[in-house]
């Protein structure tokens, strides 16, 4: 299709040449140049991903290095590399190879950039013409005089704008444009010609999160859990056959960089793998190691199994959290105040239950089987970093069939700054099974419980907890009276 020779057409034309047989766009890419390294040289790759949108990449390659001073182009790195964190060394002869200078080239090859680089240079414009039902090519040599939104050409002695072309041929790739991000080192090699080298660096837009699925039995007494690591790669680079580790914890960072000692410490922990996911304490964090190598493609979200446990005990909790403003119903004096009854599942992250692995912070989704045998989502909650032997309380929502109403039924001043107050909390259970409701009440000042219709515990200086069993399709009324001195 013929079109005006505008910016969009140029970009499409340059891209199209890459797919049209027999019409090469750029006479380059004959393989790695002398002093260049690509993925073909790679012998080992390890990626440690933090839950703060960075990753440490350790890339080991076998290279041929010239004696003396020479340039090395280290290609196929993450496009989001932080150049300030790059560390290069020879593993074969560390004392014989030194880096004199480092450059990071990120001016990547794009159709528009290619045209800008060719201002003042000659190219070949190619037009496709229909001739008797066949397609033939017509080529025109032209010099690109200007490219400010649209090209201006010199063809012979004429200045031409708006000329149609199906695609453009460029004689070579400018040295200042790179097909992919490249680190260039000026290296001094006083050792052997063959070296095993390591490059490590921090890269952005690599992140991971933990996701959990808790499947609760119909009787609410046992559950299964599966933990997954969700890894997202937006670094602009794929990592093939890599050893992968994850660091969980709140990492302190200074302007998006880690101290060198942190880089070296993490590298020393690499290559410790166990199936399917091993964990160990690392500094004040936890390090999780995938027990096999994997490929992380660019623009990919990958999930790998982290933990699993079945048939461990779980407890369902109904909780009412009292607040100070609940004691006065200004809009409707004398009427009780309705309160929500929150629903939790509680379990302990302990080894005897089949758990016991430190659980990174993440989202935990709760499922339960219905009467038809299907599985339904009943709620989700975000958990914090949870060490072993700690208890998790997962809020799944507010109860539909358990109702709470409260009101203050008495207030009496018995001395200077001393009062007696009485409260009533009505709990109605419309479920077909009994429920136990925990009622947490704030009590100010210096206080003493005078009486209560149910067992209670002083849980803090200004709080009491009442445990109230409510029968199936029945009602329980909590009444308590306290003496308070302010």
BAROPA-546714 format. One record per residue (C-alpha): chain; residue in three letters; x, y, z. Coordinates in nm, 4 decimals, always signed. Layout:
N
   chaine   residu         px         py         pz
        A      ALA          X          Y          Z
...
//
This chain:
486
   chaine   residu         px         py         pz
        A      UNK    +0.0000    +0.0000    +0.0000
        A      UNK    +0.1361    +0.3443    -0.0955
        A      UNK    +0.1513    +0.6040    +0.1812
        A      UNK    +0.2925    +0.9469    +0.2455
        A      UNK    +0.6556    +0.9326    +0.3498
        A      UNK    +0.6035    +1.0437    +0.7109
        A      UNK    +0.7444    +0.9334    +1.0436
        A      UNK    +0.4996    +0.6460    +1.0846
        A      UNK    +0.5766    +0.5188    +0.7360
        A      UNK    +0.9493    +0.5313    +0.7989
        A      UNK    +0.9193    +0.3341    +1.1212
        A      UNK    +0.6953    +0.0749    +0.9579
        A      UNK    +0.9225    +0.0586    +0.6554
        A      UNK    +1.2374    -0.0006    +0.8551
        A      UNK    +1.0638    -0.2664    +1.0625
        A      UNK    +0.9137    -0.4312    +0.7546
        A      UNK    +1.2513    -0.4831    +0.5935
        A      UNK    +1.3444    -0.7258    +0.8661
        A      UNK    +1.0708    -0.9641    +0.7572
        A      UNK    +1.0874    -0.9278    +0.3765
        A      UNK    +1.2992    -1.1951    +0.2153
        A      UNK    +1.5955    -1.0736    +0.0173
        A      UNK    +1.5795    -0.7142    +0.1352
        A      UNK    +1.8168    -0.6686    +0.4319
        A      UNK    +1.7664    -0.3471    +0.6282
        A      UNK    +2.1068    -0.3187    +0.7898
        A      UNK    +2.4229    -0.4886    +0.6755
        A      UNK    +2.5407    -0.5782    +1.0242
        A      UNK    +2.5013    -0.8600    +1.2770
        A      UNK    +2.7466    -1.1116    +1.1356
        A      UNK    +2.7983    -1.2466    +1.4878
        A      UNK    +2.9888    -1.1137    +1.7846
        A      UNK    +3.2745    -0.8797    +1.7026
        A      UNK    +3.6282    -0.9295    +1.8243
        A      UNK    +3.6264    -0.8434    +2.1940
        A      UNK    +3.2517    -0.9068    +2.2288
        A      UNK    +3.0717    -1.1495    +2.4570
        A      UNK    +2.7165    -1.2827    +2.4142
        A      UNK    +2.5013    -1.5476    +2.5767
        A      UNK    +2.6921    -1.8101    +2.3785
        A      UNK    +2.9836    -1.7581    +2.6188
        A      UNK    +2.7694    -1.7968    +2.9292
        A      UNK    +2.8437    -2.0928    +3.1542
        A      UNK    +2.6545    -1.9988    +3.4697
        A      UNK    +2.3764    -1.7570    +3.5606
        A      UNK    +2.2277    -1.6813    +3.9013
        A      UNK    +1.9563    -1.4317    +3.9877
        A      UNK    +1.8674    -1.3243    +4.3429
        A      UNK    +1.5418    -1.1288    +4.3520
        A      UNK    +1.4455    -0.9000    +4.6389
        A      UNK    +1.0896    -0.8010    +4.7253
        A      UNK    +1.1797    -0.4362    +4.6608
        A      UNK    +1.1834    -0.4393    +4.2780
        A      UNK    +1.5535    -0.5169    +4.2339
        A      UNK    +1.7599    -0.8258    +4.1620
        A      UNK    +2.1247    -0.9199    +4.1837
        A      UNK    +2.2454    -1.0868    +3.8625
        A      UNK    +2.5620    -1.2981    +3.8595
        A      UNK    +2.6733    -1.3823    +3.5051
        A      UNK    +2.9718    -1.6166    +3.4547
        A      UNK    +3.1225    -1.6546    +3.1055
        A      UNK    +3.4251    -1.8169    +2.9406
        A      UNK    +3.6063    -1.5557    +2.7307
        A      UNK    +3.9094    -1.5065    +2.5110
        A      UNK    +4.0847    -1.1863    +2.6231
        A      UNK    +4.3618    -1.0132    +2.4315
        A      UNK    +4.6903    -0.9528    +2.6127
        A      UNK    +4.7479    -0.5985    +2.7282
        A      UNK    +4.4832    -0.3298    +2.7070
        A      UNK    +4.1686    -0.3977    +2.5033
        A      UNK    +3.7955    -0.3313    +2.4970
        A      UNK    +3.5408    -0.5966    +2.5911
        A      UNK    +3.1764    -0.5590    +2.4901
        A      UNK    +2.9668    -0.7526    +2.7389
        A      UNK    +2.6269    -0.7983    +2.5727
        A      UNK    +2.2936    -0.9544    +2.6701
        A      UNK    +2.2626    -0.7878    +3.0087
        A      UNK    +1.9482    -0.6575    +3.1751
        A      UNK    +1.8299    -0.3319    +3.0203
        A      UNK    +1.7549    -0.2012    +3.3700
        A      UNK    +2.1109    -0.2528    +3.4985
        A      UNK    +2.2368    +0.0009    +3.7515
        A      UNK    +2.5875    +0.0781    +3.6171
        A      UNK    +2.7073    +0.1977    +3.9586
        A      UNK    +2.6650    -0.1552    +4.0984
        A      UNK    +2.8550    -0.3460    +3.8281
        A      UNK    +3.1415    -0.5665    +3.9466
        A      UNK    +3.3697    -0.7488    +3.6991
        A      UNK    +3.6511    -0.9890    +3.7786
        A      UNK    +3.8392    -1.2858    +3.6406
        A      UNK    +3.7730    -1.6057    +3.8323
        A      UNK    +4.0709    -1.7744    +3.6650
        A      UNK    +4.3378    -1.5131    +3.7438
        A      UNK    +4.1866    -1.2341    +3.9554
        A      UNK    +4.5175    -1.0516    +4.0038
        A      UNK    +4.6053    -1.0530    +3.6306
        A      UNK    +4.2906    -0.8835    +3.4950
        A      UNK    +4.1848    -0.5323    +3.5918
        A      UNK    +3.9201    -0.2912    +3.4623
        A      UNK    +4.0589    +0.0466    +3.3571
        A      UNK    +3.7308    +0.1997    +3.2390
        A      UNK    +3.3629    +0.1096    +3.2133
        A      UNK    +3.0903    +0.2421    +2.9839
        A      UNK    +2.7264    +0.1485    +2.9687
        A      UNK    +2.5739    +0.1826    +2.6216
        A      UNK    +2.1954    +0.2049    +2.6222
        A      UNK    +2.1264    +0.4041    +2.3008
        A      UNK    +1.9414    +0.1107    +2.1451
        A      UNK    +1.8646    +0.0538    +1.7803
        A      UNK    +1.5235    +0.1910    +1.6802
        A      UNK    +1.3974    +0.3029    +1.3365
        A      UNK    +1.3665    +0.6672    +1.4388
        A      UNK    +1.7117    +0.6760    +1.6036
        A      UNK    +1.8616    +0.5085    +1.2984
        A      UNK    +1.7256    +0.7830    +1.0722
        A      UNK    +1.8595    +1.0553    +1.3009
        A      UNK    +2.2045    +0.8949    +1.2906
        A      UNK    +2.1953    +0.8969    +0.9079
        A      UNK    +2.1358    +1.2703    +0.8647
        A      UNK    +2.3956    +1.3833    +0.6110
        A      UNK    +2.4551    +1.0272    +0.4821
        A      UNK    +2.3382    +0.8236    +0.1844
        A      UNK    +2.0785    +0.5469    +0.1944
        A      UNK    +1.8837    +0.3490    -0.0625
        A      UNK    +1.5091    +0.4096    -0.0946
        A      UNK    +1.3192    +0.1067    -0.2220
        A      UNK    +0.9790    +0.1251    -0.3910
        A      UNK    +0.7673    -0.1762    -0.4871
        A      UNK    +0.5871    -0.1325    -0.8188
        A      UNK    +0.3207    -0.3460    -0.9833
        A      UNK    +0.4124    -0.4344    -1.3397
        A      UNK    +0.1795    -0.6645    -1.5323
        A      UNK    +0.0644    -0.8493    -1.2244
        A      UNK    +0.4191    -0.8894    -1.0906
        A      UNK    +0.6000    -0.6879    -0.8272
        A      UNK    +0.9361    -0.5335    -0.9017
        A      UNK    +1.1682    -0.3184    -0.6988
        A      UNK    +1.2823    +0.0303    -0.7901
        A      UNK    +1.5774    +0.1663    -0.5933
        A      UNK    +1.6871    +0.5286    -0.5556
        A      UNK    +2.0063    +0.6563    -0.3942
        A      UNK    +1.9263    +0.9499    -0.1651
        A      UNK    +2.0979    +1.1617    +0.0977
        A      UNK    +1.9027    +1.2362    +0.4162
        A      UNK    +1.9456    +1.6126    +0.4668
        A      UNK    +1.7165    +1.6543    +0.7657
        A      UNK    +1.4848    +1.4581    +0.9892
        A      UNK    +1.2640    +1.6782    +1.2044
        A      UNK    +0.9310    +1.4994    +1.2178
        A      UNK    +0.9631    +1.4012    +0.8484
        A      UNK    +1.2628    +1.3402    +0.6203
        A      UNK    +1.4062    +1.5815    +0.3648
        A      UNK    +1.6006    +1.4069    +0.0850
        A      UNK    +1.8551    +1.5117    -0.1744
        A      UNK    +1.8204    +1.3018    -0.4897
        A      UNK    +2.0680    +1.4092    -0.7529
        A      UNK    +2.0495    +1.7879    -0.7641
        A      UNK    +1.6932    +1.8059    -0.6267
        A      UNK    +1.5560    +1.8481    -0.2740
        A      UNK    +1.2607    +1.6128    -0.2176
        A      UNK    +1.0022    +1.5839    +0.0599
        A      UNK    +0.7026    +1.3545    +0.0953
        A      UNK    +0.8524    +1.0904    -0.1325
        A      UNK    +0.6963    +0.7473    -0.1131
        A      UNK    +0.9200    +0.4539    -0.0208
        A      UNK    +0.8265    +0.1037    +0.0881
        A      UNK    +1.1447    +0.0584    +0.2867
        A      UNK    +1.4950    +0.1928    +0.3294
        A      UNK    +1.8326    +0.0196    +0.3036
        A      UNK    +2.1154    +0.1379    +0.5276
        A      UNK    +2.4746    +0.0472    +0.4380
        A      UNK    +2.5824    -0.0210    +0.7968
        A      UNK    +2.4880    +0.0058    +1.1612
        A      UNK    +2.6267    +0.3199    +1.3293
        A      UNK    +2.8784    +0.2419    +1.6026
        A      UNK    +2.6858    +0.4540    +1.8521
        A      UNK    +2.3702    +0.2396    +1.8229
        A      UNK    +2.3460    -0.1023    +1.9857
        A      UNK    +2.0994    -0.3800    +1.9232
        A      UNK    +2.0836    -0.4514    +2.2971
        A      UNK    +2.2184    -0.2990    +2.6195
        A      UNK    +2.5954    -0.3432    +2.6411
        A      UNK    +2.8622    -0.2919    +2.9032
        A      UNK    +3.1983    -0.1932    +2.7569
        A      UNK    +3.5098    -0.2434    +2.9667
        A      UNK    +3.8619    -0.1359    +2.8905
        A      UNK    +4.0553    -0.4262    +3.0370
        A      UNK    +4.4219    -0.4798    +3.1103
        A      UNK    +4.5113    -0.8507    +3.0871
        A      UNK    +4.8577    -0.9612    +3.1934
        A      UNK    +4.7574    -1.3248    +3.2283
        A      UNK    +4.6441    -1.6054    +2.9990
        A      UNK    +4.4299    -1.5579    +2.6913
        A      UNK    +4.1426    -1.7737    +2.8184
        A      UNK    +3.9538    -1.6611    +3.1281
        A      UNK    +3.6476    -1.7532    +3.3247
        A      UNK    +3.4996    -1.4171    +3.4244
        A      UNK    +3.2151    -1.3023    +3.6436
        A      UNK    +3.0002    -0.9926    +3.6070
        A      UNK    +2.7515    -0.9075    +3.8804
        A      UNK    +2.5141    -0.6125    +3.8938
        A      UNK    +2.1836    -0.4913    +4.0300
        A      UNK    +1.8913    -0.4631    +3.7893
        A      UNK    +1.5509    -0.3028    +3.8364
        A      UNK    +1.2008    -0.4116    +3.7364
        A      UNK    +1.2545    -0.7625    +3.8698
        A      UNK    +1.0265    -0.8353    +4.1615
        A      UNK    +0.8580    -1.1165    +4.3445
        A      UNK    +0.5714    -1.1616    +4.5825
        A      UNK    +0.4326    -1.4479    +4.7862
        A      UNK    +0.0827    -1.5826    +4.7265
        A      UNK    -0.0884    -1.8446    +4.9386
        A      UNK    -0.3987    -2.0581    +4.8967
        A      UNK    -0.5629    -2.1869    +5.2152
        A      UNK    -0.8278    -2.4555    +5.1576
        A      UNK    -1.0447    -2.5072    +5.4657
        A      UNK    -1.2436    -2.8235    +5.5359
        A      UNK    -1.6207    -2.8037    +5.5646
        A      UNK    -1.6063    -2.8458    +5.9433
        A      UNK    -1.3653    -2.5496    +5.9823
        A      UNK    -1.1216    -2.7653    +6.1813
        A      UNK    -0.8500    -2.8552    +5.9292
        A      UNK    -0.6952    -2.6971    +5.6241
        A      UNK    -0.4383    -2.7329    +5.3470
        A      UNK    -0.2076    -2.4544    +5.2325
        A      UNK    -0.0009    -2.3978    +4.9195
        A      UNK    +0.2526    -2.1176    +4.8925
        A      UNK    +0.3701    -1.9737    +4.5624
        A      UNK    +0.6378    -1.7284    +4.4612
        A      UNK    +0.5123    -1.4998    +4.1842
        A      UNK    +0.8093    -1.3614    +3.9893
        A      UNK    +0.7702    -1.0725    +3.7430
        A      UNK    +1.0444    -0.9861    +3.4935
        A      UNK    +1.0251    -0.6439    +3.3291
        A      UNK    +1.4023    -0.5972    +3.2989
        A      UNK    +1.4074    -0.6103    +2.9183
        A      UNK    +1.6154    -0.9309    +2.9225
        A      UNK    +1.5449    -1.3013    +2.9516
        A      UNK    +1.7442    -1.5145    +3.1938
        A      UNK    +1.7980    -1.8650    +3.0584
        A      UNK    +1.8648    -2.1699    +3.2739
        A      UNK    +1.9284    -1.9566    +3.5824
        A      UNK    +1.9709    -2.0467    +3.9473
        A      UNK    +1.7061    -1.8404    +4.1247
        A      UNK    +1.6880    -1.7202    +4.4828
        A      UNK    +1.4508    -1.4880    +4.6655
        A      UNK    +1.5260    -1.2665    +4.9643
        A      UNK    +1.2395    -1.1861    +5.2014
        A      UNK    +1.2644    -0.8991    +5.4469
        A      UNK    +1.2587    -0.5228    +5.4680
        A      UNK    +1.5789    -0.4241    +5.2908
        A      UNK    +1.7206    -0.0811    +5.3695
        A      UNK    +1.8373    +0.0852    +5.0483
        A      UNK    +2.0271    +0.4070    +4.9841
        A      UNK    +1.9190    +0.5755    +4.6623
        A      UNK    +1.8451    +0.2476    +4.4848
        A      UNK    +2.1850    +0.0904    +4.5557
        A      UNK    +2.3250    -0.1726    +4.7891
        A      UNK    +2.6567    -0.1548    +4.9634
        A      UNK    +2.9298    -0.3696    +4.8088
        A      UNK    +2.9374    -0.5911    +5.1174
        A      UNK    +2.5709    -0.6762    +5.0546
        A      UNK    +2.6488    -0.7797    +4.6971
        A      UNK    +2.9354    -1.0016    +4.8069
        A      UNK    +2.7317    -1.1523    +5.0898
        A      UNK    +2.4460    -1.2477    +4.8593
        A      UNK    +2.6814    -1.3923    +4.5992
        A      UNK    +2.8406    -1.6122    +4.8634
        A      UNK    +2.4991    -1.7649    +4.9365
        A      UNK    +2.4327    -1.8651    +4.5755
        A      UNK    +2.4396    -2.2223    +4.4471
        A      UNK    +2.2869    -2.3669    +4.7651
        A      UNK    +1.9850    -2.5395    +4.6149
        A      UNK    +1.7448    -2.8023    +4.7421
        A      UNK    +1.4182    -2.9252    +4.5989
        A      UNK    +1.1652    -2.7794    +4.5689
        A      UNK    +1.2360    -2.4630    +4.7695
        A      UNK    +1.4905    -2.4412    +5.0503
        A      UNK    +1.5095    -2.1559    +5.2976
        A      UNK    +1.7745    -2.0361    +5.5357
        A      UNK    +1.8326    -1.7414    +5.7655
        A      UNK    +2.0509    -1.4853    +5.5882
        A      UNK    +2.1645    -1.1792    +5.7833
        A      UNK    +1.8322    -1.0469    +5.9205
        A      UNK    +1.6395    -1.1746    +5.6193
        A      UNK    +1.5377    -1.5123    +5.4835
        A      UNK    +1.6816    -1.6574    +5.1662
        A      UNK    +1.4716    -1.8966    +4.9558
        A      UNK    +1.6446    -2.1112    +4.6938
        A      UNK    +1.4658    -2.2780    +4.4062
        A      UNK    +1.5882    -2.6382    +4.3875
        A      UNK    +1.6221    -2.6412    +4.0096
        A      UNK    +1.7268    -2.4055    +3.7355
        A      UNK    +1.4612    -2.2198    +3.5404
        A      UNK    +1.4210    -1.9700    +3.2575
        A      UNK    +1.2701    -1.6289    +3.3276
        A      UNK    +1.1563    -1.4702    +3.0027
        A      UNK    +1.1265    -1.0963    +2.9599
        A      UNK    +0.7764    -0.9563    +3.0239
        A      UNK    +0.6826    -1.2812    +3.1953
        A      UNK    +0.5099    -1.3613    +3.5221
        A      UNK    +0.6202    -1.6986    +3.6559
        A      UNK    +0.4983    -1.8897    +3.9590
        A      UNK    +0.7034    -2.1523    +4.1422
        A      UNK    +0.5998    -2.3613    +4.4394
        A      UNK    +0.7409    -2.2504    +4.7749
        A      UNK    +0.5652    -2.4573    +5.0429
        A      UNK    +0.2770    -2.6930    +5.1029
        A      UNK    +0.1079    -2.8572    +5.3993
        A      UNK    -0.2078    -3.0644    +5.4408
        A      UNK    -0.4481    -3.1513    +5.7186
        A      UNK    -0.3116    -2.9129    +5.9820
        A      UNK    -0.5446    -2.7841    +6.2600
        A      UNK    -0.7200    -2.4522    +6.2173
        A      UNK    -0.9627    -2.2536    +6.4281
        A      UNK    -1.2455    -2.0285    +6.3157
        A      UNK    -1.2878    -1.7135    +6.5239
        A      UNK    -1.5737    -1.4644    +6.5513
        A      UNK    -1.4466    -1.1347    +6.6910
        A      UNK    -1.6168    -0.8120    +6.8015
        A      UNK    -1.3842    -0.5140    +6.8501
        A      UNK    -1.5361    -0.2531    +7.0796
        A      UNK    -1.4537    +0.1171    +7.0396
        A      UNK    -1.5096    +0.4159    +7.2669
        A      UNK    -1.7685    +0.5826    +7.0446
        A      UNK    -1.9904    +0.2728    +7.0573
        A      UNK    -2.1073    +0.3662    +7.4079
        A      UNK    -2.3203    +0.6620    +7.2980
        A      UNK    -2.5795    +0.6561    +7.0220
        A      UNK    -2.6300    +1.0294    +6.9645
        A      UNK    -2.8511    +0.9975    +6.6525
        A      UNK    -3.0887    +0.7480    +6.8233
        A      UNK    -3.0758    +0.7840    +7.2045
        A      UNK    -3.1707    +0.4646    +7.3827
        A      UNK    -3.1307    +0.2471    +7.0756
        A      UNK    -2.8558    -0.0153    +7.0614
        A      UNK    -2.5585    +0.0307    +6.8292
        A      UNK    -2.5001    -0.2363    +6.5686
        A      UNK    -2.1491    -0.3722    +6.5379
        A      UNK    -1.9845    -0.6029    +6.2865
        A      UNK    -1.8730    -0.9519    +6.3803
        A      UNK    -1.5420    -1.0176    +6.2101
        A      UNK    -1.4473    -1.3681    +6.0959
        A      UNK    -1.0915    -1.5041    +6.1196
        A      UNK    -0.9130    -1.8313    +6.0574
        A      UNK    -0.6236    -1.8923    +6.2934
        A      UNK    -0.3368    -2.1411    +6.2636
        A      UNK    +0.0199    -2.1729    +6.3843
        A      UNK    +0.3178    -2.1866    +6.1513
        A      UNK    +0.4804    -2.4826    +6.3259
        A      UNK    +0.6683    -2.7866    +6.2043
        A      UNK    +0.4475    -3.0443    +6.3718
        A      UNK    +0.1567    -2.9146    +6.1635
        A      UNK    +0.3572    -2.9686    +5.8447
        A      UNK    +0.4537    -2.6028    +5.8208
        A      UNK    +0.7417    -2.4354    +6.0039
        A      UNK    +0.8981    -2.2527    +5.7080
        A      UNK    +0.9243    -1.8748    +5.7504
        A      UNK    +0.6467    -1.7308    +5.5361
        A      UNK    +0.7232    -1.4108    +5.3409
        A      UNK    +0.4634    -1.1351    +5.3401
        A      UNK    +0.1982    -1.1765    +5.0745
        A      UNK    -0.1682    -1.2316    +4.9976
        A      UNK    -0.3409    -1.5380    +5.1391
        A      UNK    -0.6653    -1.6451    +4.9725
        A      UNK    -0.9062    -1.8740    +5.1532
        A      UNK    -1.1219    -2.1347    +4.9765
        A      UNK    -1.3780    -2.3765    +5.1127
        A      UNK    -1.5858    -2.6552    +4.9613
        A      UNK    -1.9581    -2.5929    +4.9232
        A      UNK    -2.2412    -2.8475    +4.9601
        A      UNK    -2.2223    -2.9353    +4.5893
        A      UNK    -1.8572    -3.0339    +4.6094
        A      UNK    -1.7304    -2.7183    +4.4437
        A      UNK    -1.4730    -2.4838    +4.5911
        A      UNK    -1.5554    -2.1198    +4.6594
        A      UNK    -1.3501    -1.8166    +4.7592
        A      UNK    -1.4510    -1.7086    +5.1098
        A      UNK    -1.2029    -1.4226    +5.1610
        A      UNK    -0.8450    -1.3067    +5.1443
        A      UNK    -0.6025    -1.1168    +5.3629
        A      UNK    -0.2456    -0.9882    +5.3494
        A      UNK    -0.0015    -1.1468    +5.5923
        A      UNK    +0.3209    -0.9946    +5.7217
        A      UNK    +0.6573    -1.1745    +5.7243
        A      UNK    +0.5838    -1.4639    +5.9597
        A      UNK    +0.8669    -1.6586    +6.1256
        A      UNK    +0.8223    -2.0216    +6.2273
        A      UNK    +0.6177    -2.0943    +6.5405
        A      UNK    +0.4223    -1.7694    +6.5052
        A      UNK    +0.0419    -1.7607    +6.4824
        A      UNK    -0.1430    -1.6254    +6.1795
        A      UNK    -0.4885    -1.4706    +6.1994
        A      UNK    -0.6493    -1.4411    +5.8583
        A      UNK    -0.9497    -1.2124    +5.8329
        A      UNK    -1.1887    -1.3369    +5.5663
        A      UNK    -1.4673    -1.0803    +5.6172
        A      UNK    -1.7671    -1.0027    +5.8385
        A      UNK    -2.0216    -1.2605    +5.9484
        A      UNK    -2.3586    -1.2558    +5.7730
        A      UNK    -2.5543    -1.4665    +6.0241
        A      UNK    -2.3956    -1.3586    +6.3523
        A      UNK    -2.5203    -1.0185    +6.4698
        A      UNK    -2.3981    -0.7904    +6.7476
        A      UNK    -2.5787    -0.5012    +6.9193
        A      UNK    -2.4490    -0.3049    +7.2179
        A      UNK    -2.5596    -0.0284    +7.4498
        A      UNK    -2.4620    +0.1325    +7.7780
        A      UNK    -2.7396    +0.0559    +8.0255
        A      UNK    -2.6159    +0.2331    +8.3405
        A      UNK    -2.3891    +0.5174    +8.4509
        A      UNK    -2.3462    +0.6143    +8.8185
        A      UNK    -2.1079    +0.8534    +8.9930
        A      UNK    -2.0219    +0.7032    +9.3307
        A      UNK    -1.7392    +0.9362    +9.4404
        A      UNK    -1.5169    +1.2145    +9.3123
        A      UNK    -1.3667    +1.0901    +8.9836
        A      UNK    -1.5101    +0.7399    +9.0442
        A      UNK    -1.7943    +0.5932    +8.8392
        A      UNK    -1.9727    +0.2658    +8.7824
        A      UNK    -2.0844    +0.1844    +8.4308
        A      UNK    -2.2673    -0.1131    +8.2897
        A      UNK    -2.2879    -0.2384    +7.9333
        A      UNK    -2.4975    -0.4904    +7.7439
        A      UNK    -2.3799    -0.6696    +7.4300
        A      UNK    -2.6423    -0.8876    +7.2563
        A      UNK    -2.5155    -1.1595    +7.0186
        A      UNK    -2.7603    -1.3412    +6.7893
        A      UNK    -2.6559    -1.6491    +6.5936
        A      UNK    -2.8732    -1.7426    +6.2951
        A      UNK    -2.6451    -2.0264    +6.1849
        A      UNK    -2.7331    -2.3947    +6.2237
        A      UNK    -2.4193    -2.4548    +6.4323
        A      UNK    -2.3123    -2.2869    +6.7585
        A      UNK    -2.0502    -2.0125    +6.7578
        A      UNK    -1.8078    -1.8700    +7.0127
        A      UNK    -1.7673    -1.4932    +6.9907
        A      UNK    -1.4697    -1.3029    +7.1342
        A      UNK    -1.5761    -0.9572    +7.2536
        A      UNK    -1.2878    -0.7142    +7.3079
        A      UNK    -1.3889    -0.4096    +7.5132
        A      UNK    -1.1831    -0.0936    +7.5821
        A      UNK    -1.2055    +0.0316    +7.9422
        A      UNK    -1.0419    +0.3610    +8.0377
        A      UNK    -0.8904    +0.4825    +8.3630
        A      UNK    -0.8208    +0.2700    +8.6685
        A      UNK    -1.0871    +0.0024    +8.6595
        A      UNK    -1.2162    -0.3049    +8.8387
        A      UNK    -1.4650    -0.5569    +8.7001
        A      UNK    -1.7589    -0.5827    +8.9402
        A      UNK    -1.9547    -0.8535    +8.7609
        A      UNK    -1.9875    -1.0203    +8.4232
        A      UNK    -2.2321    -1.2701    +8.2789
        A      UNK    -1.9501    -1.4536    +8.0955
        A      UNK    -1.5850    -1.5352    +8.1576
        A      UNK    -1.3466    -1.2510    +8.0967
        A      UNK    -0.9709    -1.1802    +8.0842
        A      UNK    -0.7826    -0.8578    +8.1371
        A      UNK    -0.5871    -0.8535    +7.8104
        A      UNK    -0.4183    -0.5145    +7.8593
        A      UNK    -0.4189    -0.2185    +8.0962
        A      UNK    -0.7259    -0.0719    +7.9247
        A      UNK    -0.8897    -0.3766    +7.7689
        A      UNK    -1.0926    -0.6837    +7.8650
        A      UNK    -1.1884    -0.9843    +7.6540
        A      UNK    -1.5078    -1.1846    +7.7006
        A      UNK    -1.5651    -1.5307    +7.5577
        A      UNK    -1.9338    -1.5708    +7.4725
        A      UNK    -2.0771    -1.9005    +7.3405
        A      UNK    -2.3860    -1.8451    +7.1290
        A      UNK    -2.6133    -2.1455    +7.0564
        A      UNK    -2.7259    -2.2394    +6.7089
        A      UNK    -3.0171    -2.0179    +6.6032
        A      UNK    -3.0048    -1.8573    +6.9475
        A      UNK    -2.9045    -1.5471    +7.1449
        A      UNK    -2.6536    -1.4705    +7.4199
        A      UNK    -2.6422    -1.1426    +7.6127
        A      UNK    -2.3179    -1.0254    +7.7693
        A      UNK    -2.3642    -0.7892    +8.0654
        A      UNK    -2.0745    -0.6498    +8.2608
        A      UNK    -2.0302    -0.3738    +8.5182
        A      UNK    -1.7029    -0.1944    +8.5961
        A      UNK    -1.5909    +0.0642    +8.8513
        A      UNK    -1.3657    +0.3255    +8.6915
        A      UNK    -1.1545    +0.6003    +8.8481
        A      UNK    -1.0204    +0.8761    +8.6264
//
